[in-house]
Amino acid sequence: MADNVPDGYRHVAPHLPALLAAGHPDRMIVVGAQSRRHLFTASVGLYAGLVARALGASEVTIVDARAEVRAQAEALVFVGVQNAANAGVPAEQAGLAAALISASATLGGALGLAILSAIATSHTHHLLAQGVSHPAALSAGFGHALMACSLFLVAAAAIAARTAGTRGQQTASPDLATVAEAA
């Protein structure tokens, strides 16, 4: 077995259960490389995050200067999101649910990128037409796009908070016989 797995384990397992038992928050931050030159391989931080989740951490944030490590951590999150979204789906519909989740994520990412690019481009061109310097116009265009992204994020959080815990709950529909009698 490579040293990476035990290294990830020994950085978390001896400490986390006692912290959780003492009432500390069940969120954890794993700090990896702070620069492109690093001491540990990418997998140590990822293993530490997985061990933390297995031992009861509800949220693990991996901070690392290496883009490839962040991409791997993001992939681990998407697996968890996919599993959570499929929870409670009957086995015969699991494939359909997984396909809908994947299609929604892909379409949402493409549509989101298109909308934010259009906002940034539109505002940049507007400022360039007014004689603003190119770097300033680009910065302001991206600023508008990021502000729109923030607003979309707030709206998504509001929707998520409103719909949390409603999975599988159906509203009661009136009985047809009762409706016919009332008429």
C-alpha positions in Angstrom: 0.0 0.0 0.0 1.3 3.4 -0.8 2.1 5.8 2.0 -0.5 8.3 0.7 -3.4 6.4 2.2 -1.9 6.1 5.7 -0.7 9.7 5.6 -4.2 11.0 4.8 -5.5 8.8 7.6 -3.0 9.7 10.3 -3.6 13.4 9.7 -7.3 13.1 10.5 -8.3 9.9 12.3 -6.5 10.5 15.6 -8.0 13.9 16.0 -11.5 14.2 14.4 -13.5 11.8 16.6 -12.4 13.6 19.8 -13.2 17.0 18.3 -16.7 15.9 17.2 -17.3 14.3 20.6 -16.3 17.6 22.3 -19.0 19.4 20.3 -16.8 21.1 17.7 -18.4 21.8 14.3 -18.4 18.8 12.0 -16.8 20.8 9.1 -13.2 20.4 8.2 -10.7 22.2 6.0 -7.8 20.2 4.5 -5.0 22.5 3.5 -2.8 21.1 0.8 -0.1 22.8 -1.2 0.2 26.5 -0.9 2.2 26.8 -4.0 2.9 24.8 -7.1 6.0 23.4 -5.4 4.6 20.9 -2.9 5.7 18.5 -0.1 2.9 16.0 -0.4 1.4 14.3 -3.4 -2.1 15.3 -4.5 -3.7 12.2 -3.1 -2.8 12.8 0.6 -5.2 15.7 0.9 -7.9 13.9 -1.0 -7.5 10.8 1.2 -7.6 13.0 4.3 -10.9 14.5 3.1 -12.4 11.1 2.4 -11.3 9.8 5.8 -12.9 12.9 7.4 -16.2 12.3 5.6 -16.1 8.6 6.7 -15.5 9.6 10.3 -18.4 12.0 10.4 -17.4 15.4 9.0 -20.5 16.8 7.2 -18.4 19.1 5.0 -14.8 19.0 3.9 -13.2 21.9 2.1 -9.9 21.1 0.3 -7.6 24.1 -0.2 -4.8 23.5 -2.7 -2.8 25.7 -5.1 -2.7 22.9 -7.7 -5.5 23.0 -10.2 -5.4 19.3 -10.8 -6.0 18.6 -7.1 -8.9 21.0 -7.0 -10.4 19.2 -10.1 -10.0 15.8 -8.4 -11.7 17.1 -5.2 -14.5 18.6 -7.3 -15.0 15.2 -9.0 -15.4 13.6 -5.5 -18.0 16.1 -4.6 -20.0 15.4 -7.8 -20.1 11.7 -6.9 -21.6 12.6 -3.5 -24.1 15.0 -5.0 -25.1 12.3 -7.5 -25.6 9.7 -4.7 -27.6 12.2 -2.6 -29.8 13.1 -5.6 -30.4 9.4 -6.3 -31.3 8.6 -2.7 -34.9 7.3 -2.5 -35.2 6.7 -6.2 -36.6 3.2 -7.0 -34.0 0.9 -8.5 -35.8 0.6 -11.8 -35.7 4.4 -12.2 -32.1 4.9 -11.0 -30.6 5.1 -14.5 -33.2 7.6 -15.6 -32.6 9.7 -12.5 -28.8 9.6 -13.0 -29.2 10.6 -16.7 -31.5 13.5 -15.7 -29.0 14.8 -13.1 -26.1 14.5 -15.5 -28.0 16.2 -18.3 -29.2 19.0 -16.0 -25.7 19.6 -14.7 -24.3 19.7 -18.3 -27.0 21.9 -19.6 -26.9 24.2 -16.6 -23.2 24.7 -16.9 -23.4 25.4 -20.6 -26.3 27.7 -20.2 -24.8 29.5 -17.2 -21.5 30.0 -19.1 -23.4 31.4 -22.1 -25.4 33.8 -20.0 -22.4 35.0 -18.0 -20.3 35.4 -21.1 -23.1 37.4 -22.8 -23.3 39.7 -19.8 -19.5 40.2 -19.6 -19.2 40.8 -23.4 -22.2 43.2 -23.5 -21.0 45.3 -20.7 -17.4 45.3 -22.0 -18.5 46.4 -25.5 -20.7 49.1 -23.9 -17.8 50.5 -22.0 -15.4 50.3 -24.9 -17.9 52.3 -27.0 -17.8 55.0 -24.3 -14.0 55.2 -24.6 -13.0 53.3 -21.5 -9.6 51.6 -21.7 -9.6 47.9 -22.8 -8.3 46.5 -19.4 -10.8 48.5 -17.4 -13.7 47.6 -19.7 -12.8 43.9 -19.4 -12.5 44.1 -15.6 -15.9 45.8 -15.4 -17.5 43.3 -17.8 -16.3 40.4 -15.7 -17.4 42.2 -12.6 -20.9 42.4 -14.0 -20.8 38.8 -14.9 -19.6 37.8 -11.4 -22.3 39.9 -9.8 -24.9 38.1 -11.9 -23.4 34.8 -10.9 -23.7 35.9 -7.3 -27.4 36.7 -7.7 -28.0 33.4 -9.4 -26.3 31.7 -6.5 -28.4 33.5 -3.9 -31.5 32.5 -5.9 -30.4 28.9 -6.0 -29.7 28.9 -2.3 -33.2 30.3 -1.6 -34.8 27.6 -3.7 -32.7 24.9 -2.1 -33.6 26.2 1.4 -37.3 26.3 0.4 -37.3 22.8 -1.0 -35.0 21.1 1.5 -36.6 18.1 3.1 -39.4 17.9 0.6 -38.2 14.8 -1.3 -40.9 12.2 -1.6 -43.6 14.3 -0.1 -46.6 14.6 -2.2 -49.4 17.1 -1.7 -52.8 15.6 -1.0 -55.1 15.6 -4.0 -58.8 15.7 -3.3 -60.7 12.4 -3.7 -62.8 12.5 -6.9 -65.9 11.2 -5.0 -65.6 14.0 -2.5 -65.3 16.6 -5.3 -68.4 15.2 -7.0 -70.4 15.2 -3.8 -69.4 18.9 -3.1 -70.6 20.0 -6.5 
